[in-house]
Amino acid sequence: MPDKRTQPAGAFTIVELIVVLAVIALILVIAVPGLSAITLESRLNAAAHDISGTLTRAYYGALSDVNMTAVRFLPGPWDYDPRAEASLPRERQHMVSYRYATTSNPPNLGFYQGKQNLILFSEYFQRQPGTASSVLPEDIGVAPVEALDSEPRWLREPVVGNVRYRNFGRDFVLAGTRGKFVLDAPVPAQSFLHADDFLVVFDPQGGLRAGVPTPVRLNAYVPNDPDTQNRYREAPGRETDRDIRGNVPTFYERYSFSGIVLYRREPFLAVGDDPAARQALLKARGRPYLVHRFGGGLVMGTPGR
């Protein structure tokens, strides 16, 4: 007869351990996808909260300054603010605040169409001094809500004039190559993806400048300086976008839109350069928001717009 004192009291048998481990594995298989969904939902909510706050501040900034303001969404690698370069993750999408500005050339310095003493004015959006970029959560991207618009639209382009797009979101907003900096978005959009870099603009009198997207000029650089042998001198505290040849521009244009759609970057990148697949993915999985015209906050939209 075996001695019971040699068996520890309450010990598990091999069979019982296997059963417990199998139950734990089953629970993990069921719970992990749910936890991933909860984590994604929290990141989407965090992104929407941050964006809504940034847009609201821009709106009330326009009212207080009696001047137009803008929020620019752009890829992190294009944002080289020296004060934040070491701390902000560059692989994520950034938000930057801009304000409307004007400059003029002294009348005695230039000739224009044979006219002397003509004051030449420049109008543009300039990055607000003293403001750092905000960063979206990891793996979350933001595109204009017009990316979901599959209706035919006419749009006046700066160079070629009026262009009709059969599917506005597919053929204009989502066409082109992602992450490739181009100074002025071309038509048709074969290289620049408008969803990469766009604006939301507020007017102190009319609120959000909604409707058909219109191009606005950005100015982030010091003009060409003869002392630097025709090289652009970058201004401290401003981003230093460069075109595909490595040149730093003085002016370039971006489009103003009326809302955003949040999405996961990984599946969006996985569909490649097919604009129809991009649009289908955003309609199926994106979370659309409209920007409140008076207030600047986000209003939940309807998927599949």
ZAMI-996590 format. One record per residue: z, x, y of N, C-alpha, C in turn. Coordinates in steps of 0.001 Angstrom, whole numbers, plus 500000, padded with zeros to 6 digits. Example, Ala and Ser with C-alpha at 12.3 -4.5 7.8 and 13.67 -1.06 7.14 Angstrom:
2
507800513190494310507800512300495500507800513200496700507080512850497750507140513670498940507870512900500030
//
This chain:
305
500000500857498806500000500000500000500000500891501241499028500656502160498950501534503331500152501380504247500470502478504901501598502494505831501132501929507170501668500775507597501258500136508843501640500956510064502557501879509881502980502676511035501892503647511479500906503913510586499817504817510954498747504132511794498757502803511984497789502062512786498435501664514112497875502125515272498452501779516575498477500269516772499544499791517334499662498353517583498649497916518643497930496815518390496983496254519359495706497026519494495359497924518609494129498706518710492916497838518410491752498219519049490495497504518818489752498140517648489090497303516913488207497812515866486855498149516477486024498861515713484688499224516176483862497975516467483977496995515638483222495748515827483625495062517119484932495029517388485393494391518626484901495142519862484893496470519806484391497255520938482916497002521178482162496909520112480722496645520244480484495278520865481276494292520435481136492945520993481459492943522487482545493628522880482928493683524298481848494362525131481321495491524639480266496195525373479016495346525487478692494609524446477513493735524495477686492639525527478910492073525603479176491036526604479067491593528020479611492821528223479528493459529550478067493708529925477280494205528967475868494454529237475147493169529590475458492086528872474821490803529163475176490308530555476448490473530930476872490056532276476140490862533344475985492172533113475286493009534089473826492602534209473180492305533083471771491886533112471609490620533935472570489716533809472481488460534553472869488645536014473875489494536272474441489577537624473692490505538550473116491611538037472494492609538908471364492040539744470421491261539180469374490673540048469957489801541143471015489059540801471647488247541835472273489081542926472902490193542530473489491093543526472418491712544393471267492057543796470162492624544574469644491619545589469549490357545155469091489313546076470076489134547219471367489185546912472388489056547953472303490229548927472101491436548381471987492616549242470769492512550150469618492081549595468415491906550409468642490851551476469294489757551098469562488689552061470439489200553197471413490024552875472289490558553916471524491493554848470601492287554297469810493180555156468881492381556059468288491316555516467427490468556337468226489801557453469413489316557111470264488686558132470681489698559194470997490918558768471384491956559725470230492296560651469025492397560095467859492698560923467600491583561922467647490328561456467418489198562359468464489165563465469713489464563124470792489470564125470547490553565170470196491753564735469966492851565673468768492567566573467694492064565975466487491778566760466761490675567769467459489630567331467773488521568237468596489015569425469579489888569157470379490420570251469569491267571208468661492086570665467813492931571514466898492082572378466307491033571813465420490156572576466191489374573633467393488941573297468200488207574274468553489095575462468936490340575183469245491265576277468016491519577141466849491615576511465624491832577283465329490634578175465544489437577656465283488236578454466184488186579685467487488383579472468403488325580609468256489544581522467754490647580971467414491774581835466276491440582773465295490678582280464190490245583143464690489346584261465636488453583936466192487569584962466985488342585997467837489259585535468707489983586470467917490944587348466869491566586811466077492519587584464924491859588321464693490563588053463537489845588590462276490675588318462128491054587073461032491932586683460749491726585201459510491874584810459163491704583408459788492802582550460212492413581356460733493358580378460001493147579057460131494102578174459479494015576874460328494711575831460234494223574605460798494907573445459632495375572600459615496657572333458538497255571556459042497559570141458306497117569145458564497446567757457560498511567336458054499623566762457150500716566418457705501491565241456843502204564509457321503018563383458241504129563866459266504412563081460218505451563451459601506806563719458615507265562910458025508585563171457342508703564529457040507564565181456408507633566498457429507703567627458701507563567312459742507478568327460509508793568365460219509615569365460811510949569464461721511038570680462677510146570779463641510219571864464560511411571588464556512457572417465348513657572135466839513380571996467349512374572702468781512094572639469183511483571313468234510862570612468583510140569392467880510688568160467036511703568343466220512182567236467071512655566071468224513256566339469031513808565261469820512740564515470083511607565162470966510620564558470248509400564003469096509030564568468409507824564122467477508124562960467518507310561908466598507516560781465156507275561217464320508266561078462945508154561558462044507418560583462491507245559321461625506581558379461674505063558524462606504549559313462731503107559510462006502674560787461821501381560929461166500848562120462172500776563263461709501086564463462578501148565632462259500033566617463235499708567468463058498796568596463418499540569878462572499407570892462780500112572161462578499127573302463410499215574339463296498338575506462422498979576578461566498148577181460674498585578246460840497683579464460441498197580605460413497391581815459103497623582544458694496610583305457447496651584044457598497551585268456572498337585557456628499261586691455253499364587332455244499790588565453996500040589293454100501365590021452968502019590183452883503230590990451618503156591824451561503972592827450369504019593671450076505459594055448810505766594181448392507078594655448283507060596175448752508106596862448616508151598323447159507979598740446907507279599826445521506948600191444654508143600519445224509269600944444403510411601349444040511340600200444463511013598984444258511936597885443073511585596996442451510445597206441410510090596244440227509377596856439131509436596152437925508696596498437633507744595342437301506519595629436999505548594578435809504726595034434724504826594293433491504113594611433051504384596054433201505650596434432758506046597757433658505618598894434843505117598594435741504641599642436876505632599843437148505926601099438239506818601443439486506017601782440639506666601662441915506067602060442212504765601319441776504683600082442028503498599274443238503755598377444234502890598456445419503035597618445116502489596232445311503310595229445068502904593849446407502628593169446513501452592572447753501048591926447606501120590412448697501499589770448766501480588309449918500577587901449670499716586924450684498805586415450876499074584932452114499141584488452350499491583099453783499132582720454071499177581421455436499047580913455950500439580586457151500711581057457747502034580893459075501909580165459340502838579290460592502817578545461779502850579501462755501973579272463903501913580157464750503163580006465045503833581107465881505044581015467295504709580586467881505611579836469263505445579431469486504508578257468410504048577621468557503159576473468039503856575222468843503842574186468433504440572922467742503403572046467040503873571041466362502985570116467362502293569206466988501104568759467710500422567684466884500555566412467558500595565278466884500854564009467079499674563075466001499258562427466091498181561454466741498681560167467318497772559370467901498191558088466855498795557159467332499518556184466449500194555240465597499200554471464315499543554298463348498766553529463029497414554154463359497220555416463014495978556104462010496301557203460905495576557218459899495750558254459754494488559070459138494614560236458910493472561103457472493524561597456797492385561548455428492251562012455352491043562949454300490928563738454161489731564577454022488482563716454612487382564170454516486142563409453069485661563341452246486112564275450822485747564239450110486323563019450765487235562290450181487731561047449996486612560035450775485531560167450677484398559253449626483389559675449058483564560862448119482595561439446742482771560803446332481815559994445028481889559327443962481055560019444264480541561218443291479753561971442280480659562670441072480156562935440112480938563729440549480992565188440504482169565790440951482354567180439956483230567934439855482921569235439119483790570154440120484687570856439772485941571009440643486884571701439784487779572577440198487925573812439463488806574719439966490227574542439068491090574109439415492489573904439121493296575158439905494357575414439735495125576654438348495732576819437711496120575727436447496865575832435241495993575521435299495275574413434095494587573938434009493142574402435038492620575061434985491246575528435527490279574488435024489031574515435544487998573627435105488230572183436077488133571276435813488294569847436437487109569127435689486523568188436207485397567413436573485893566017437826485634565637438313486015564322438398484775563448437771484806562297437777483647561408439180483367560875439914484403560587441311484296560163442083485268561030442779484740562027443325485596563074444335486606562526445274486131561705446279487051561176445698488094560261444768487674559410444169488601558453443243489590559125442357489087559995441280489921560530441677490711561770442759490313562434443160491035563647444512491725563480445548490969563128446893491530563106447099492467561928446560492120560762446854492862559542445713493735559059444638493815559807443537494701559433443849496114559904443281497097559231443461498471559665444363499270558756444612500510559161445387501460558374446798501562558919447772501396558067449170501406558491449615502815558855450411502910559934451033504169560301450114505184560950448916504780561348447973505711561968447926505426563461448442506339564262448530506082565696447152506168566342446768505105567004445529505053567771445902504604569177445345505265570179445765505005571558445530503564571959444328503064571785444005501679572095443473501020570835444090499916570455443736499245569212442249498875569225441462499355568264440017499117568282439651497738567755438432497328568045437894496070567545436546496346566919436294495937565677437302495335564812438378496352564427439530495848564014440678496724563771440507497465562453439769498545562480439472499283561258440460500412561004441162500848562021442073501967561806443505501642562211443709500902563284445057500630563757445545499285563237446733499265562675447356498040562198448254497493563304447898496337563869448654495792564998450098495483564635450350495209563354451716494948562927452594496187563008452004497363563142452764498603563251453474498734564591452813498344565656453291498648567004452895497503567915453873496689568336453546495530569162454710495227570092454503494275570991455466493950572037455842492472572011457029492188572535457436490839572930457819490941574401457114490214575264457241490385576719457888489148577335458819489388578269459497488310578979459191488411580471458920487236581050458673487127582480459876486435583111460392486943584225461594486327584807461377484889585258460146484489585538459883483132585987459427482220584849458586482740583967458025481888582928458619482085581556459582482991581398460157483238580089459218484042579208459226483751577922458390484471576968456919484286577302456179485387577311454738485320577543454052485053576210454029483785575819453493483388574525452023483007574660451489482436573582450083482075573569449262483133572867447973483162573169447092484150572550447543485544572977447710486481572041448164487825572405447286488465573476447950489102574423447241489796575490447670491247575515446742492160575780447112493579575820447888493911577079448880494761576942449619495283578084449640496792577972449715497454579092449668498908579112451068499480578983451193500500578183452438501253578083452235502614578729453260503095579376453211504432579960454485505152579560454344506171578743455523506884578274455488508358578631454596508752579526454371510179579717454206510540581184454472511803581475454171512348582799452674512598582868452001512224583964450550512435584054450162513903583924448888514117583748448346515455583568448747516366584735449303517534584413449826518454585418448945519708585452448310520027586596447443521217586656448173522503586305449490522545586548450232523766586273450381524043584781450135523053583953450273523242582503448911523410581836447898523776582626446561524041582108446012522851581323446031521696582013445463520468581455446138520026580154447385520346579990448136519819578856449178518834579367449408517787578600450367516789579016451789517314578838452587517102579844453986517522579813454842516303579481455566516365578380456329515217577916457565515012578781457850513751579086459007513431579917460252513312579053461376513902579462462609513810578667463042512358578486463529512047577297464051510721577044463008509669576767461776510080576496460722509110576198460044509499574903459496508499574222458843508789572959457581509609573193457139510324572180455996511217572332454943510897571287454431509673571327453346509302570426452161510240570632451473510522569562450267511337569641449150510636568890447937510833569352446822510228568639446480511065567407445426510686566705445106511346565443444688512796565638444356513201566847444008514597567127445192515397567650446340514757567755447520515455568248447654515429569754446791514683570451446869514616571902447942513631572348448566513910573473449554513009574056448888512259575203448800510929575119448108510171576165449011509887577359448405509439578443449152508983579597449331507473579554448273506736579246448327505282579154447703504842577834448188503751577304447507503089576194447983501644576170447282500799575435447557499369575446448082498900574095449019497960574150449508497288572966449521495788573242449615494968572185449525493523572336450905492883572335451014491772573075452245491006573157452124489766572279453141489526571443453123488411570499454298487477570749454340486356570014455300485294570309456426485177569295456444486011568289457499485924567287457380487059566292458213487025565254458217488089564261458264487484562860457940488279561874458167487940560480458786489163559817459937488953559162460620490027558458460116490102557020460028491308556500459520491484555142460089492766554546459978492885553226460352494114552536459182495085552594459459496301552999458387497279553183457752497719551869458567497862550815458040498418549570456903497590548983457064496272548767455928495502548247454780495392549236455091495431550547454020495364551538453134496602551450453756497770551287452979498994551139452236499022549816452811498378548796452200498431547466450879497689547396450646496705548280449391495948548217448231496728548810448511497851549484447439498690550012446868498174551323445589498465551541444951498173552827444225496837552858444360496017551844443680494724551804444404493747552725443814493351553864444516492462554797444783491086554215443910490601553313444151489296552696445392489341551808445556490437551050446745490582550207447993490732551062447886491436552180449021491570553089449457490207553613448487489419554048448820488110554596449417487196553533448850487213552323449379486380551240450814486757550914451108488051550920452468488501550628453444488035551706453059488182552978453937487767554065454161486254554049453128485489553707453296484044553639454210483634552494454132484385551400454930484029550225456365484516550329456583485709550884457905486321550847458497486632552218457691486534553270458195486877554598459113485802555163459907486200556123460804485268556809460400485201558277459728484119558685459205484045560056460231483526561059460123484031562281460935483574563399460047483468564631460328482483565459459741482408566789460778482887567795460291483449568890461187483889569959461374482741570940462634482415571230462912481334572167462375481700573544461610480788574114460972481102575401461991481371576495463040480558576560464089480753577561465382481096576835465670482355576738466876482812576067466633484048575226465414484165574677465051485371573968465502485453572532466385484552572082466863484617570710465800484179569714466081484373568429465153484007567373465425482588566878464342481873566602464407480526566032463687480580564699464352480148563631463787480208562293462488479405562247461434480028561712460137479375561603459929478765560227458713478331559988458339477723558714457455478671557947457814479053556724456966479953555938455577479361555720454608480246555619453237479804555360452582479174556572452940479667557752452391479113558989450873479151558962
//
